[in-house]
Amino acid sequence: MTQIENFYIKNILLSAALITIFFSCSPGNERNEILLYNNLYFNVLEGELEKDKTPVVERYTAYFNNQNIQIPLLKYIHHEDYEVFIGIPVNATIKELADDKKDFLDIAKDKIESDSNYYYTNYKMDEYFIAEYSSYFGNESMFYISAKTKSKELFDSLFDKISLSKRIELK
């Protein structure tokens, strides 16, 4: 092998190594979404991590799934200041979710926003500020997002109807 060939081989290997390092360090590799299913993704925010849902099922059931409608927990997102739960309502419509929540909480009808495409409510229970949002995404897949936090400021900034509606996207 000549000196020129040796020089080119070294440069090619060095270039390949630099390209590999560049792409492995680029911010595009950060995990900022969680696959739910059928190309539907939940957008995660800084500090949020998907965690094993098994330890929180009982807590989820106590707050969100003790209604007449079954909403099994699909994903659990943990942040040091709040929790987000994602469920899939079983054999239910948006109207049924809204009516059931109104009856369960015995809250005024005007505290629940809904139409045929979405349902949203927020309330305080125990020491937590709680928001619930459900809508059809993608090919008529309905998801239920519930969030709870002790911080009124976080609640107002992260868990309003518009913010929650933007968390699930079809890609």
N, C-alpha and C positions, 0 to 999 in steps of 0.2 A: 504494500500500500504506500502510495506516495505521500509526501507532506501535504500536498493540496487536498487529496482525498481525505486524509486524516483531519485536516482543518475543517472541511465541510461536514464531516460526520459529527465532530464535536459541536459545531454550531447548530446542527439540526437537533441533536440530543439536548443541548442547552435550551434551544427555543421551545422544544416540546415540554421540557420540565417547567419553564416559565409560564407557558400557556396553561398547563395543568394547575400550577399554583394559583394563577390569576383566577381561573374559573372556580376553584374550590374555595376561594376567599371572597368571591363576589356576593353582594347582598341578595342577589336573585336566588340563592340557595337557602335562604332562611325560610323556615316553615311558617307561613302566615295564613294558612288555611288548613282545614281538616275535611277530608272527604266524608260526606254523609252516605250517599249512594247515588247511582245514576247521574254522575257528573254534577251533582249538587254539592257545594262546598260551604262550610261555615268559616267566615273570616275571623281569625283570632287577632286580638290586639296585644300590644306589648305587655308582657308579664302573665299572659294567659297560657295555660298548659292543659292539654287533654290528659285526664287522669282516669284510672280505673274506676268504673262506675259502681262496682260491687259494694264498697264501703258506704256509699252515700244513698243507696236505693231507699233505705228506710227513711232518711231525712227528706228525700225528694217526695216520697209517698205521703209523708205527714203534711207537707206544705202544698203539694200540687196535684197529687194523683189520688186523692181520697174522695173524688166525686163519683157520680154515676157513670161517667165516661172513663174508659181506660186509656191511659196515655203512657205506655211503657217508655222507660228511659233509654234513649239511644246513645247519647254522649254526655259526658260530664266535663265541664271546663272549669278549672280552678284558677283563681287569682288570689293573692294574699288579702285583698280587700273585698272580694265578692265571689259569688258562684253563679255559673250559668249552666242550665240543664236543657238538653234538647230531647224532645220526645216525639213520638209519632202517634197521633190520636187514632184509635181503632174504631172503625165504622161510625164515624161522627162527622157532622157538618160544622161549619163555622157557627151557625145559628145555635146548634145544640151546645157547643162549647160555651158560648156567651150566656145562654139561658141557664145552663148548669152552674156556671160560676156565680151568676147573680143570685141564684137560689142558695148555693152553698155559703156564700159570704154574707148574704142578706145585705147587700149594698145597693145603693140607688142605681137605677137603670142608667142614669147619665154618667156614671163612673166607668161604664163599659162602652167602648167604641167598637162598632162592628157593622159590616155589611156582608154581602155574599162572598167577598174575597178575603177578608181579614177580621181578626178579633184582637183587641188590645184592652188591657186594664192595668191599673196600678193601685196599690193600697199598702197600708202598713199593718203588719201582723207581728205580735210580740215586739221585738226590738228591730225588726227588719223592714226595709222598704222593698217591696216586691213588684215586679212587672211581669206580665204575661202577654205574649204575642203569638198568634197563630195565623198562618196564611198558606195559600197554595203556592207552590214553587215548581218550576219546570213543568213536567207533564202531569199536572194536577196532583202532585205529591204534597200532602199537607204535613207541615212541621209545627211543633209547639216549642216555643222558646220561653223559658222562665228564668228570671234572674233575681237574686236577693243580695242585699248589702245592708250594712248598718250606717253607711255614709249617705246622707241626703245629697251632698254635692256630686258624688259619683253616680248616684241614682239619676239625678236630673240630667247629667251630661251623657251618660252611656245607655240608659235604658228607657228612653222615650220611644214612641211608636216609630218614628223615622229611623232612628239609630238601629233599633232591632230589626226593622224591615230590610236594612241593607246588609245584615250579617250573613244571610244565606244567598248564594248566587249560583246560577247555572253556568257552567264553563264548558 
